[in-house]
Amino acid sequence: MIAPSDPLRPPPSTSPASGGAKPQSPRPQRVSATEITLSSPPPSTRRNVPPSSTRRGAPHSTRYVHLHERRGTRLEARHIPVSEALADASTEPDLFAAIATRISEPPTQLAPGHLLAGRYQMLERLGEGGMGIVWRARSLGLDVEVAVKVIHPAARIPNARERLLREARVAARVVHPAAARVLDFGVAEEEIPFLVMEHIRGGSLGAALREGGPLGPTAAVKLLLPVLGALDEAHRLGIVHRDVKPGNILLAEGRGRLTPKLIDFGIAALAPSPWASKLAFYPPLYGTPRMMAPEQARGGADADPRVDIWGFCFVLHQALGGVPADTGRRDAEPERLGRPAALATEPELWAILARGLELSPAARWATAQALGASLARWALVRGITADSAGTALTEAWLDG
């Protein structure tokens, strides 16, 4: 913002009468300040923007001015950096003041009715997460409701566009009935990055457990097996979610059943590889601390599928009424999660669950597929033949 003491002020105009510089040739007539708009660089010029201009705290050149000029009877548009526009207007106090006023304005505040990128109409704010805000919106092109995740312009998150694009690309690779679908990615006015996902009608598993209490063993396993399937698919692609928790599982309502949907791949990582560190935009501590695997909460551990196996078993533990423990405390040995009361008469299920909650990654289930097969066998003995998404357990976990 340009404060009153800002050094970027137009110099006083000069004229021959006052002994100043010689008169310059006539310049194009600029339109009123109301027609001066701020935007991101046009596609044809973005590759020419210096890397430093996208960093947090960069000067006014990080934004562009869409300036209209009259040349005779024609109205021409110029898309130029703010710094260039200020320099160009240095001898025109009114124009300089108009541009300065526009770049001093606060970022656009999204509100119901706002049209994002000319094609998504904001309807209702659904919630706020670590990276941004999620809105229920309508796609004007498809005439369907979608969920739009945006980085709030006032947040000033470093590499926000790259982070959200990475989340979109990671989530788009995981194609599974229990993984929320990604539909679009873009950058709107004032360089606001956004991610468009399918709109899931229903609340989170965390909210359902708070309101309705814990589930029975068969109901919990049947409900959550599809989530384990989505994780298994992600792991096959070399993707580790790293933030599996009740709040990141939505319960989609439809066709008389609740189907779980895993969301928020915002801190997902590729499994260890020589170039994985190049994709890490986050510090070593990822996810929600009190819900992390012990090695993850201590920080510094590479992304490993066993982190998600612990996370899934933690969710199942919570669904059964288990009490959280401080598994990731840095100042003491991590605590084991105790057996939920609901499993007092289910030693086999507790043995499966306890193995996934081992403090040492080496002692856990090696893969999501191995864990899923054990849960499927336990469920089949109790007469459960399909999970909550309607997928046959033998087909999903035991065949092939």
Rosetta blueprint (number, residue, H / E / L):
1 M L
2 I L
3 A L
4 P L
5 S L
6 D L
7 P L
8 L L
9 R L
10 P L
11 P L
12 P L
13 S L
14 T L
15 S L
16 P H
17 A H
18 S H
19 G L
20 G L
21 A L
22 K L
23 P L
24 Q L
25 S L
26 P L
27 R L
28 P L
29 Q E
30 R E
31 V L
32 S L
33 A H
34 T H
35 E H
36 I L
37 T E
38 L E
39 S E
40 S L
41 P L
42 P L
43 P H
44 S H
45 T H
46 R H
47 R L
48 N L
49 V L
50 P L
51 P H
52 S H
53 S H
54 T H
55 R L
56 R L
57 G L
58 A L
59 P L
60 H H
61 S H
62 T H
63 R L
64 Y E
65 V E
66 H E
67 L E
68 H E
69 E E
70 R E
71 R E
72 G L
73 T L
74 R E
75 L E
76 E E
77 A E
78 R E
79 H E
80 I E
81 P E
82 V H
83 S H
84 E H
85 A H
86 L H
87 A H
88 D H
89 A L
90 S L
91 T L
92 E L
93 P H
94 D H
95 L H
96 F H
97 A H
98 A H
99 I H
100 A H
101 T H
102 R H
103 I H
104 S H
105 E L
106 P L
107 P L
108 T L
109 Q L
110 L L
111 A L
112 P L
113 G L
114 H L
115 L E
116 L E
117 A L
118 G L
119 R L
120 Y E
121 Q E
122 M E
123 L E
124 E E
125 R E
126 L E
127 G E
128 E E
129 G L
130 G L
131 M L
132 G L
133 I E
134 V E
135 W E
136 R E
137 A E
138 R E
139 S E
140 L L
141 G L
142 L L
143 D L
144 V E
145 E E
146 V E
147 A E
148 V E
149 K E
150 V E
151 I L
152 H L
153 P L
154 A L
155 A L
156 R L
157 I L
158 P L
159 N L
160 A H
161 R H
162 E H
163 R H
164 L H
165 L H
166 R H
167 E H
168 A H
169 R H
170 V H
171 A H
172 A H
173 R H
174 V L
175 V L
176 H L
177 P L
178 A L
179 A E
180 A L
181 R L
182 V E
183 L E
184 D E
185 F E
186 G E
187 V E
188 A E
189 E H
190 E H
191 E H
192 I E
193 P E
194 F E
195 L E
196 V E
197 M E
198 E E
199 H L
200 I L
201 R L
202 G L
203 G L
204 S E
205 L H
206 G H
207 A H
208 A H
209 L H
210 R H
211 E H
212 G H
213 G L
214 P L
215 L L
216 G L
217 P H
218 T H
219 A H
220 A H
221 V H
222 K H
223 L H
224 L H
225 L H
226 P H
227 V H
228 L H
229 G H
230 A H
231 L H
232 D H
233 E H
234 A H
235 H H
236 R H
237 L L
238 G L
239 I E
240 V E
241 H L
242 R L
243 D L
244 V L
245 K L
246 P H
247 G H
248 N H
249 I E
250 L E
251 L E
252 A E
253 E E
254 G E
255 R L
256 G L
257 R E
258 L E
259 T E
260 P E
261 K E
262 L E
263 I L
264 D L
265 F L
266 G L
267 I L
268 A L
269 A E
270 L E
271 A L
272 P L
273 S L
274 P L
275 W L
276 A H
277 S H
278 K H
279 L H
280 A L
281 F L
282 Y L
283 P L
284 P L
285 L L
286 Y L
287 G L
288 T L
289 P H
290 R H
291 M H
292 M L
293 A L
294 P H
295 E H
296 Q H
297 A H
298 R L
299 G L
300 G L
301 A L
302 D L
303 A L
304 D L
305 P H
306 R H
307 V H
308 D H
309 I H
310 W H
311 G H
312 F H
313 C H
314 F H
315 V H
316 L H
317 H H
318 Q H
319 A H
320 L L
321 G L
322 G L
323 V L
324 P L
325 A L
326 D L
327 T L
328 G L
329 R L
330 R L
331 D L
332 A L
333 E L
334 P L
335 E L
336 R L
337 L L
338 G L
339 R L
340 P L
341 A H
342 A H
343 L H
344 A L
345 T L
346 E L
347 P H
348 E H
349 L H
350 W H
351 A H
352 I H
353 L H
354 A H
355 R H
356 G H
357 L L
358 E L
359 L L
360 S L
361 P H
362 A H
363 A H
364 R L
365 W L
366 A L
367 T L
368 A H
369 Q H
370 A H
371 L H
372 G H
373 A H
374 S H
375 L H
376 A H
377 R H
378 W H
379 A H
380 L H
381 V H
382 R L
383 G L
384 I L
385 T L
386 A E
387 D L
388 S L
389 A L
390 G L
391 T L
392 A E
393 L H
394 T H
395 E H
396 A H
397 W H
398 L H
399 D L
400 G L
